[in-house]
Amino acid sequence: MQTILNTAATIENLVDVTLGADAPAREKYLLRESLHNLVRMARIEYKMEMQASVDKVLHMLPDHATLVV
């Protein structure tokens, strides 16, 4: 049996371990949504950092250079 881990499953496991199985649904919901929002923010920050790095490289290239991807 292969276990597939993704963000949603990891967050769900973290909620269960942190709050326990008998925690109120509202507490679980609030923690789960807070963690999802934190992941979204981290993804946006990562994309912005990557774009800044690409922009920096592109500004260093000569005007006549051709970028091949």
C-alpha positions as a printed Julia matrix, in Angstrom:
69×3 Matrix{Float64}:
   0.0    0.0     0.0
   1.48   3.32   -1.06
   0.75   6.45    0.94
   0.34   9.62   -1.11
   1.12  12.75    0.85
  -0.06  16.11   -0.34
  -0.67  19.43    1.33
  -4.31  18.77    2.21
  -3.57  15.35    3.72
  -0.6   16.72    5.64
  -2.7   19.58    7.02
  -5.45  17.16    7.99
  -2.93  14.97    9.83
  -1.48  18.0    11.59
  -4.95  19.13   12.69
  -5.75  15.68   14.07
  -2.44  15.38   15.91
  -2.56  18.91   17.29
  -6.17  19.05   18.44
  -7.02  15.39   18.88
  -9.9   13.39   17.49
 -12.46  14.7    19.97
 -11.79  18.41   19.37
 -14.77  20.59   18.44
 -15.43  20.87   14.71
 -15.1   24.66   14.85
 -11.57  24.45   16.29
 -10.57  21.93   13.64
 -12.05  24.11   10.91
 -10.26  27.25   12.13
  -6.88  25.51   12.4
  -7.31  23.76    9.04
  -8.22  27.0     7.23
  -5.41  28.92    8.94
  -2.9   26.33    7.77
  -4.3   26.35    4.23
  -3.99  30.15    4.16
  -0.43  29.94    5.42
   0.43  27.51    2.62
  -1.19  29.83    0.06
   0.83  32.77    1.36
   4.05  30.76    1.25
   3.35  29.74   -2.36
   2.75  33.35   -3.36
   5.95  34.46   -1.61
   7.87  31.7    -3.36
   6.51  32.72   -6.76
   7.4   36.35   -6.08
  10.96  35.37   -5.09
  11.32  33.26   -8.23
  10.02  36.11  -10.4
  12.46  38.54   -8.76
  15.32  36.13   -9.46
  14.29  35.74  -13.1
  13.95  39.51  -13.47
  17.43  39.99  -12.01
  18.92  37.52  -14.49
  17.06  39.05  -17.42
  18.33  42.52  -16.55
  21.92  41.2   -16.56
  21.63  39.82  -20.09
  22.8   41.94  -23.0
  20.04  43.47  -25.11
  20.89  41.32  -28.13
  20.91  38.03  -26.16
  18.35  35.32  -26.91
  16.91  33.38  -24.0
  16.25  29.73  -24.83
  14.02  27.81  -22.47
